[in-house]
Amino acid sequence: MSKVSAIITAYNRADLLPQALDSLLCQTCDDFEILVVDDGSTDATRAVLEAYLNAHPGRIRYVYQRNQGIGAARNRGMQEAGGDYIAFLDADDIAYGESIALRKKFLDERPQVAAVFSDYDVKFNAMITQAYLEYKGF
């Protein structure tokens, strides 16, 4: 059993889900499970996942539930997870190459620590950014 469960929550993010999955599949360590909780998507999320499930058998697990919101999706992911550690990603997130390995190492070396988080970068699509700036009157 893997020590880390990487849980991706998804709702109608078929367009961005491949980036999140690819970022996990390219991690420097591979001793972790990937669990995708689909929170009732009505787009092509399931089809995107099926392609990954076929390409990486046994590496990714898929759980579908009716739409209940991100909190319920994360809770479902924790219920389904087999690892001692949980790493959350949303379907529009990208994990840098050593993200899982570094956090796992940190927690393994410090059993008194209950949680760890990492910094993040915010990247916007230029069209969305421009629309937001116009909306705010800039």
Secondary structure, DSSP 8 states (H G I E B T S, - for coil): --SEEEEEEESS-TTTHHHHHHHHHT-S---EEEEEEEES--SSHHHHHHHHHHHSTTTEEEEEE----HHHHHHHHHHH--SSEEEEEETT----TTHHHHHHHHHHH-TT-------------HHHHHHHHHHTT-
